[in-house]
Amino acid sequence: MKQRLSRSRASRGAAVLLAAGLAVTGLAACSGSDDGGGGAAAEEVGPEGVDDGTTLTMWTRAPLERQARQLVEAYNASHENQVQLEIVPNDDMEGKVGGAATNDELPDLLAGDVVRLPYWVENGLFTDISENIEGLEFADDISQGHVDAGTSSDGAQHTVPFVIDLSVMVWNKALYAEAGLDPEQGPTTLAEFEEHAKAVAALGRPGVSGTYFGGNCGGCGVFTWFPFVWASGEEVLSEDGTESLMAGDAAQEVYATYARLQEAGAIGAGSREETGATWTAPFSNGEVGVMQYPNTAVAAAIEAGIDVGVTPIPGVDGGQSTFLGGDAMGISKDSENVAQAWNFLAWMLSDETQLEVIAKAGDVPGRISLLENEYASADPIALTMNKVVEEGRTPVAPYFAEAFNASGSPWVTLFRNAVFEGSDSVAEDNAAITEILAQ
């Protein structure tokens, strides 16, 4: 099948990134050697790309280092091409990418947070791989959230799933039993979540809270609270990503629930100032009864000795959902080795890699039909997490990070006002979010 690997508005990217004030770091990497194939005409690139011994460069964020190294080591051990992986500190990623994009020095393979990808795509940082994705026999089987995050307004696709991180509800079974709750049954509604958190808090054990959340962390808020809204049958954004819907009925009930928990003293003392740096630690230390949590951190909590229960995040009256987070990966606008870079992406999506590298390591496959597999079947927690993928969502908006994730964003102001200050400013604060989304 004829393949298309075309550049996507590359020149516009540098200009807009500069206009956005992103830092130029001067730390950019260069594309690897080109031993042929990378500069081939697009129609010469087969479904599996080219494996001819080319050195490929790849950037990914530090929080996903374990998964990235597993994939790169497996690929390098079985291919002539070799990937040189660079792990970038999370807080440095934006500046590093902005500087490299300005100087046309992005790596061959670039992974990014799914909520930031729409902005990068909109600014032309990736190569259009629409026809390559469509040419895969299992194209319809690919987890769509990470593809949607890299899809531009004209419908061109630029990314595929790299690492999938889900938000789930976890509870400490030992604390549940001590509080008189069923240790095998997590909350199935928002009201049950509140009831369970208050029951654990009522134990009055020093250092133990009913629940915990990132009270000064916008990213934590979207990752853990948006699923409450989706599971309730409501939306968090307008379809075009320019309007916030976080003043709806379900969202208001979430704020009210946390305000009551705060008033009851059921929220951990550190939540109010939690910026996200340590938001998973209290649960893995055995100090929290029930909370939303990243699936990638569940294994560490179990290894720390916590008897963990896992269930999807419920809605106000039931239902279930999850935030399909993590990173997607694409071929940068600056790559001179697009055929070889596609070889890595096609290999990454293959049955064997999804099962024998990703699922075997306890991570979530990026293919729907492979979510139930022999490795997940042997682990009830992994199976629960994998099954919720089909209920998952990924919000897509070019200015999502500025509106929600950034320090001091209007989203942070909204939920802090609602939960900690008790002010009646949700509508006004939500309008401030929309103002940024619509710029």
Backbone torsions as a table, in degrees:
resi	resn	phi	psi	omega
1	MET	NA	137.1	178.2
2	LYS	-61.5	133.1	-179.1
3	GLN	-109.5	153.4	178.9
4	ARG	-127.9	125.6	175.1
5	LEU	-130.8	88.0	-174.9
6	SER	-110.2	154.1	178.4
7	ARG	-77.6	145.9	-174.9
8	SER	-117.7	99.1	172.6
9	ARG	47.9	43.9	-173.5
10	ALA	-61.8	-46.6	-175.2
11	SER	-63.5	-31.8	179.6
12	ARG	-65.6	-31.9	-175.1
13	GLY	-58.3	-52.5	-176.0
14	ALA	-59.4	-42.8	-177.8
15	ALA	-63.2	-44.3	-177.5
16	VAL	-70.7	-38.0	178.6
17	LEU	-62.4	-39.3	176.8
18	LEU	-64.8	-43.0	-180.0
19	ALA	-61.2	-31.4	-179.7
20	ALA	-77.4	-6.9	175.3
21	GLY	82.8	18.3	179.8
22	LEU	-70.3	143.3	-174.5
23	ALA	-69.0	144.1	172.4
24	VAL	-99.0	111.8	-171.7
25	THR	-92.2	-24.8	-177.6
26	GLY	73.1	13.3	-177.9
27	LEU	-106.1	20.6	-173.4
28	ALA	-68.5	149.8	174.3
29	ALA	-94.6	160.7	177.3
30	CYS	-106.4	157.6	176.1
31	SER	-64.4	153.3	-178.2
32	GLY	-75.5	-177.0	-179.6
33	SER	-64.3	150.2	-179.8
34	ASP	-116.8	103.1	-178.5
35	ASP	-93.4	17.4	-180.0
36	GLY	110.8	146.4	178.3
37	GLY	99.8	-39.9	-177.2
38	GLY	-66.0	-34.4	-179.2
39	GLY	-95.7	10.0	-178.3
40	ALA	-64.8	154.6	175.7
41	ALA	-58.3	146.1	-173.5
42	ALA	-54.0	-40.0	-175.5
43	GLU	-68.7	-11.2	179.2
44	GLU	-87.1	-7.5	-178.9
45	VAL	-82.8	116.8	-178.6
46	GLY	-79.2	178.6	-178.5
47	PRO	-59.2	-27.2	-178.6
48	GLU	-103.3	3.3	-180.0
49	GLY	72.3	-154.6	-174.6
50	VAL	-125.1	132.8	176.9
51	ASP	-121.3	90.2	-172.1
52	ASP	-127.9	19.6	177.3
53	GLY	89.8	13.3	178.6
54	THR	-72.7	144.4	173.1
55	THR	-89.5	124.0	-179.6
56	LEU	-109.0	142.5	175.9
57	THR	-102.7	146.5	-177.8
58	MET	-143.2	136.8	173.6
59	TRP	-117.2	138.5	172.7
60	THR	-147.6	163.1	-176.8
61	ARG	-79.3	149.5	-177.3
62	ALA	-58.0	-37.3	-178.9
63	PRO	-60.1	-19.2	-177.6
64	LEU	-109.6	24.8	-176.1
65	GLU	-61.0	-44.3	-177.0
66	ARG	-58.8	-49.1	-178.4
67	GLN	-66.1	-39.0	-179.7
68	ALA	-64.6	-43.7	-179.6
69	ARG	-65.3	-37.9	178.4
70	GLN	-59.7	-45.3	-178.7
71	LEU	-67.5	-45.4	-177.3
72	VAL	-65.5	-42.0	179.1
73	GLU	-63.3	-39.9	179.1
74	ALA	-67.5	-41.0	179.7
75	TYR	-66.5	-47.9	-177.6
76	ASN	-62.4	-30.7	-179.1
77	ALA	-75.4	-14.9	-173.7
78	SER	-123.5	5.3	-176.5
79	HIS	-134.9	157.1	172.9
80	GLU	-71.8	-41.9	174.4
81	ASN	-59.7	150.0	176.8
82	GLN	-130.4	132.8	-179.7
83	VAL	-98.7	129.3	172.9
84	GLN	-100.2	109.9	-174.7
85	LEU	-91.5	132.3	173.2
86	GLU	-118.9	121.6	178.1
87	ILE	-90.0	123.3	-176.1
88	VAL	-107.9	127.8	175.2
89	PRO	-52.0	139.4	-173.4
90	ASN	-54.1	-44.0	-176.5
91	ASP	-72.4	-14.8	-178.8
92	ASP	-95.4	-10.2	-169.8
93	MET	-62.0	-45.3	-175.4
94	GLU	-62.0	-47.4	-179.4
95	GLY	-65.6	-38.5	-179.2
96	LYS	-66.2	-43.7	178.7
97	VAL	-66.5	-42.5	-179.8
98	GLY	-61.3	-43.5	178.8
99	GLY	-64.9	-43.6	-179.3
100	ALA	-67.1	-38.4	178.9
101	ALA	-63.5	-39.1	179.4
102	THR	-62.5	-37.7	-176.4
103	ASN	-98.3	11.3	-178.9
104	ASP	56.0	44.9	-176.7
105	GLU	-127.7	29.3	176.9
106	LEU	-68.6	154.6	178.3
107	PRO	-71.3	170.2	178.0
108	ASP	-62.1	-47.1	-176.7
109	LEU	-116.1	125.2	-175.3
110	LEU	-126.6	123.5	177.3
111	ALA	-107.9	145.5	-179.6
112	GLY	-149.8	156.7	176.5
113	ASP	-55.8	133.7	-175.4
114	VAL	-60.6	-26.0	179.3
115	VAL	-81.8	-14.9	177.7
116	ARG	-96.9	-22.2	-175.7
117	LEU	-55.9	-41.6	-178.7
118	PRO	-55.8	-37.0	178.6
119	TYR	-67.7	-44.0	178.3
120	TRP	-63.3	-42.0	179.1
121	VAL	-64.3	-44.5	-179.2
122	GLU	-59.5	-27.9	-179.8
123	ASN	-97.7	14.5	169.0
124	GLY	74.4	32.1	-177.2
125	LEU	-83.9	-9.2	-174.4
126	PHE	-121.8	158.7	173.2
127	THR	-84.4	140.9	177.1
128	ASP	-71.0	116.8	178.9
129	ILE	-118.6	28.1	-177.2
130	SER	-53.5	-51.7	-174.4
131	GLU	-71.7	-27.0	177.2
132	ASN	-68.9	-43.2	176.9
133	ILE	-63.3	-47.1	-178.4
134	GLU	-63.8	-25.1	-179.2
135	GLY	-78.5	-11.4	177.8
136	LEU	-73.1	139.8	-179.3
137	GLU	-61.5	-26.4	-175.9
138	PHE	-109.3	28.0	-176.1
139	ALA	-55.3	-40.8	-177.9
140	ASP	-73.5	-8.2	-176.4
141	ASP	-94.8	-8.6	-176.6
142	ILE	-74.4	135.4	177.3
143	SER	-55.1	119.1	-165.4
144	GLN	-76.0	-25.9	-175.6
145	GLY	-57.1	-41.8	-178.0
146	HIS	-77.4	-20.0	173.0
147	VAL	-79.4	-43.3	179.3
148	ASP	-60.0	-38.7	-178.7
149	ALA	-61.4	-26.7	-179.3
150	GLY	-104.3	15.7	-180.0
151	THR	-97.6	125.0	-178.3
152	SER	-79.9	171.2	-175.9
153	SER	-63.0	-19.8	177.4
154	ASP	-90.6	6.3	175.7
155	GLY	90.1	-1.5	179.9
156	ALA	-73.5	135.9	-177.8
157	GLN	-99.6	138.9	-173.7
158	HIS	-128.9	-13.6	-174.3
159	THR	-139.3	161.0	175.6
160	VAL	-132.9	165.5	-178.7
161	PRO	-62.4	133.8	176.4
162	PHE	-111.3	-64.0	174.3
163	VAL	-131.6	127.1	180.0
164	ILE	-101.5	124.3	177.6
165	ASP	-118.7	126.7	-176.8
166	LEU	-110.8	151.3	169.2
167	SER	-97.6	131.1	179.6
168	VAL	-132.0	166.8	173.9
169	MET	-95.4	127.3	177.7
170	VAL	-120.3	152.3	174.5
171	TRP	-141.5	153.0	180.0
172	ASN	-89.3	109.4	-173.6
173	LYS	-63.8	-35.2	-179.2
174	ALA	-66.0	-42.8	178.5
175	LEU	-68.5	-36.5	176.6
176	TYR	-59.6	-47.1	-178.5
177	ALA	-62.3	-41.3	-179.9
178	GLU	-64.8	-31.6	-178.9
179	ALA	-87.2	1.9	179.7
180	GLY	82.5	13.5	177.3
181	LEU	-93.1	160.2	176.2
182	ASP	-73.0	113.6	-176.5
183	PRO	-68.3	-11.9	-179.9
184	GLU	-100.6	4.5	-176.1
185	GLN	-129.5	110.4	175.9
186	GLY	-83.8	177.0	-178.2
187	PRO	-68.2	140.1	178.1
188	THR	-111.8	-5.3	174.7
189	THR	-140.8	166.8	177.2
190	LEU	-63.7	-36.9	179.2
191	ALA	-64.7	-39.3	177.9
192	GLU	-66.5	-36.2	176.1
193	PHE	-58.2	-46.5	179.2
194	GLU	-62.7	-44.0	-179.2
195	GLU	-60.8	-45.5	-177.7
196	HIS	-66.6	-42.1	-179.9
197	ALA	-62.7	-42.4	179.5
198	LYS	-66.9	-35.3	179.8
199	ALA	-64.5	-42.2	178.9
200	VAL	-68.7	-41.4	178.8
201	ALA	-61.0	-33.9	-177.9
202	ALA	-66.8	-13.8	175.7
203	LEU	-61.0	-29.2	178.1
204	GLY	69.7	21.3	179.5
205	ARG	-75.1	132.6	-179.8
206	PRO	-57.9	131.5	177.0
207	GLY	81.8	-4.6	-178.6
208	VAL	-105.9	130.8	178.5
209	SER	-119.3	162.8	177.4
210	GLY	-69.3	-43.0	179.3
211	THR	-150.2	177.4	-177.1
212	TYR	-156.2	147.4	175.3
213	PHE	-156.2	166.5	179.4
214	GLY	-80.2	87.1	-173.2
215	GLY	-73.4	-7.1	175.3
216	ASN	-133.0	33.0	-174.9
217	CYS	-132.2	105.0	-178.0
218	GLY	-62.4	-42.4	-179.5
219	GLY	-62.5	-39.6	177.2
220	CYS	-61.7	-39.9	-178.1
221	GLY	-63.4	-44.2	-179.7
222	VAL	-70.7	-36.8	-177.4
223	PHE	-66.8	-34.5	-173.7
224	THR	-104.8	-24.4	-175.7
225	TRP	-101.5	-29.9	178.6
226	PHE	-56.2	-39.5	179.7
227	PRO	-60.7	-30.5	174.9
228	PHE	-56.3	-42.3	-176.7
229	VAL	-71.5	-47.6	179.4
230	TRP	-60.0	-43.5	-178.5
231	ALA	-65.1	-20.4	178.3
232	SER	-87.5	0.8	178.1
233	GLY	86.9	12.7	179.5
234	GLU	-112.9	169.0	-178.4
235	GLU	-107.7	159.0	178.7
236	VAL	-103.0	-23.1	179.6
237	LEU	-136.8	156.8	170.0
238	SER	-68.0	163.8	-174.3
239	GLU	-59.9	-33.2	-178.6
240	ASP	-90.9	3.2	175.1
241	GLY	72.7	17.8	-177.8
242	THR	-107.4	-0.4	-179.0
243	GLU	-135.6	131.8	175.1
244	SER	-83.8	135.5	177.7
245	LEU	-111.3	23.9	-174.9
246	MET	-83.7	22.8	170.1
247	ALA	-115.2	14.1	-179.9
248	GLY	-73.0	176.9	-175.0
249	ASP	-61.5	-46.6	-177.4
250	ALA	-65.0	-43.7	179.0
251	ALA	-61.0	-41.6	179.2
252	GLN	-61.8	-36.5	179.0
253	GLU	-69.2	-34.4	176.4
254	VAL	-63.7	-46.7	179.5
255	TYR	-61.0	-42.8	-178.2
256	ALA	-64.5	-38.2	179.2
257	THR	-62.4	-46.9	-179.2
258	TYR	-69.3	-31.9	176.6
259	ALA	-64.6	-39.6	177.7
260	ARG	-68.0	-40.0	177.8
261	LEU	-63.1	-39.8	178.5
262	GLN	-64.3	-44.0	179.9
263	GLU	-63.5	-33.1	-179.1
264	ALA	-82.2	-4.3	-178.7
265	GLY	74.5	24.4	-176.3
266	ALA	-93.2	-6.6	179.3
267	ILE	-97.4	135.7	-177.5
268	GLY	-53.6	145.3	-173.8
269	ALA	-60.2	-31.0	-177.0
270	GLY	-82.1	-6.9	-174.4
271	SER	-59.2	-41.5	-172.4
272	ARG	-57.0	-37.2	-178.2
273	GLU	-106.4	9.4	-176.6
274	GLU	-69.3	114.6	-177.6
275	THR	-90.9	-1.7	180.0
276	GLY	108.6	-13.3	-177.6
277	ALA	-68.1	-30.9	-175.6
278	THR	-132.3	24.8	-169.4
279	TRP	-70.5	-16.5	178.3
280	THR	-94.6	-12.8	-172.5
281	ALA	-64.5	-45.8	-177.8
282	PRO	-55.7	-38.2	179.6
283	PHE	-69.1	-44.8	-178.9
284	SER	-68.8	-15.3	174.7
285	ASN	-89.2	1.9	179.1
286	GLY	78.0	22.9	-173.5
287	GLU	-106.4	4.4	-175.7
288	VAL	-131.5	139.5	-179.9
289	GLY	-77.0	-54.2	-174.7
290	VAL	-150.8	140.4	178.8
291	MET	-167.4	166.7	171.1
292	GLN	-81.9	150.5	-166.8
293	TYR	-154.5	153.0	174.5
294	PRO	-78.5	136.8	-178.7
295	ASN	-62.9	-27.8	-178.9
296	THR	-70.4	-11.9	179.5
297	ALA	-103.7	-5.2	-177.9
298	VAL	-63.6	-42.5	-178.6
299	ALA	-59.4	-39.5	-179.9
300	ALA	-66.0	-37.3	178.1
301	ALA	-65.5	-39.9	177.8
302	ILE	-65.5	-42.9	178.4
303	GLU	-63.1	-26.8	178.5
304	ALA	-78.9	-2.6	175.3
305	GLY	99.8	9.5	179.5
306	ILE	-86.7	132.1	173.9
307	ASP	-83.4	100.1	-167.8
308	VAL	-98.9	131.7	168.5
309	GLY	-100.9	144.8	-177.1
310	VAL	-132.8	133.6	176.1
311	THR	-149.6	159.0	175.9
312	PRO	-62.5	159.8	177.4
313	ILE	-77.3	125.4	-176.4
314	PRO	-85.7	167.8	173.0
315	GLY	-93.0	-172.6	-179.2
316	VAL	-57.8	-46.1	-177.7
317	ASP	-116.3	19.6	-177.7
318	GLY	125.7	-160.0	-174.5
319	GLY	76.1	179.4	179.2
320	GLN	-158.9	153.1	179.6
321	SER	-161.1	177.3	176.1
322	THR	-155.3	157.8	173.4
323	PHE	-91.4	117.8	177.4
324	LEU	-81.2	89.2	-178.5
325	GLY	-101.5	-157.9	-176.8
326	GLY	96.5	-155.9	-175.0
327	ASP	-123.8	145.2	169.3
328	ALA	-108.8	162.0	-176.3
329	MET	-132.2	144.3	176.1
330	GLY	-143.6	-179.5	177.9
331	ILE	-96.1	126.1	-173.8
332	SER	-70.9	162.8	177.8
333	LYS	-64.1	-22.1	-174.1
334	ASP	-95.0	-4.1	-176.7
335	SER	-67.1	133.3	173.1
336	GLU	-100.5	8.6	-176.5
337	ASN	-128.1	48.3	-173.2
338	VAL	-64.5	-35.1	-179.8
339	ALA	-67.0	-40.0	178.4
340	GLN	-72.3	-38.6	178.4
341	ALA	-63.3	-38.5	176.2
342	TRP	-64.6	-33.0	176.8
343	ASN	-57.0	-42.2	178.0
344	PHE	-64.4	-46.7	-177.0
345	LEU	-63.9	-42.6	179.8
346	ALA	-64.0	-41.9	176.5
347	TRP	-62.4	-41.7	-178.1
348	MET	-60.8	-33.3	-177.3
349	LEU	-87.4	-6.9	-175.2
350	SER	-66.6	159.2	178.8
351	ASP	-55.1	-48.5	-174.8
352	GLU	-61.5	-44.5	-179.2
353	THR	-67.7	-43.4	-179.0
354	GLN	-61.2	-34.4	-178.5
355	LEU	-90.7	-50.7	-170.3
356	GLU	-85.1	-12.7	175.6
357	VAL	-110.9	-53.6	-173.0
358	ILE	-79.8	-57.4	-178.2
359	ALA	-64.6	-38.6	-178.9
360	LYS	-61.8	-28.7	179.3
361	ALA	-85.2	1.8	179.4
362	GLY	87.1	9.8	179.6
363	ASP	-95.7	170.7	-173.2
364	VAL	-90.5	122.3	177.5
365	PRO	-62.6	155.0	177.9
366	GLY	-96.2	15.1	178.3
367	ARG	-122.8	126.8	-174.7
368	ILE	-59.3	-44.0	-175.1
369	SER	-69.6	-13.9	-177.3
370	LEU	-101.7	5.3	-178.3
371	LEU	-66.8	-35.0	173.3
372	GLU	-95.5	108.5	-175.5
373	ASN	-140.8	172.9	-174.3
374	GLU	-63.2	-31.4	-179.0
375	TYR	-74.5	-42.5	178.3
376	ALA	-68.8	-35.6	-178.6
377	SER	-63.3	-27.6	179.7
378	ALA	-83.1	-3.2	-177.0
379	ASP	-135.9	101.6	-177.1
380	PRO	-55.8	-35.1	179.7
381	ILE	-67.0	-43.8	178.4
382	ALA	-62.9	-38.9	179.9
383	LEU	-65.2	-40.7	177.3
384	THR	-60.8	-44.4	-178.1
385	MET	-67.1	-40.5	-178.9
386	ASN	-66.0	-38.6	-177.2
387	LYS	-65.7	-27.0	-176.4
388	VAL	-77.8	-10.8	-179.8
389	VAL	-56.9	-39.7	-177.8
390	GLU	-65.8	-18.6	177.8
391	GLU	-95.4	1.4	-171.2
392	GLY	-81.4	157.8	179.7
393	ARG	-136.9	153.0	173.1
394	THR	-131.3	115.4	178.8
395	PRO	-69.3	141.9	-178.2
396	VAL	-124.8	118.3	177.3
397	ALA	-158.9	132.6	-178.0
398	PRO	-57.1	-36.2	-177.1
399	TYR	-108.4	32.5	-179.2
400	PHE	-60.9	-48.0	-175.6
401	ALA	-60.6	-41.6	-179.4
402	GLU	-66.9	-37.6	-176.6
403	ALA	-77.9	-32.6	-171.6
404	PHE	-119.8	-50.1	-169.1
405	ASN	-81.9	-29.1	-172.3
406	ALA	-63.2	148.7	175.1
407	SER	-59.2	130.5	-179.1
408	GLY	73.0	17.3	179.7
409	SER	-65.1	160.4	177.8
410	PRO	-62.0	-26.2	175.7
411	TRP	-66.0	-42.7	176.9
412	VAL	-62.4	-42.7	177.4
413	THR	-59.5	-42.5	-177.9
414	LEU	-59.2	-54.6	-172.7
415	PHE	-76.5	-24.9	175.4
416	ARG	-70.0	-41.2	176.3
417	ASN	-60.6	-43.6	-175.0
418	ALA	-71.1	-38.6	-173.8
419	VAL	-91.5	-46.1	-172.2
420	PHE	-96.0	-30.9	-176.1
421	GLU	-97.8	-19.0	179.7
422	GLY	67.9	21.4	-178.3
423	SER	-84.0	157.8	-178.7
424	ASP	-101.6	62.4	-172.9
425	SER	-122.6	19.5	-176.1
426	VAL	-59.5	-46.5	-178.0
427	ALA	-61.7	-45.7	179.7
428	GLU	-64.5	-45.0	-179.8
429	ASP	-66.2	-37.0	178.6
430	ASN	-65.4	-36.9	177.5
431	ALA	-62.7	-34.0	177.9
432	ALA	-66.8	-34.8	175.7
433	ILE	-64.0	-46.9	-179.4
434	THR	-60.1	-37.5	-179.6
435	GLU	-58.5	-38.4	178.4
436	ILE	-75.0	-42.5	-179.5
437	LEU	-60.7	-33.6	-172.9
438	ALA	-90.1	0.9	-175.7
439	GLN	-63.8	NA	NA
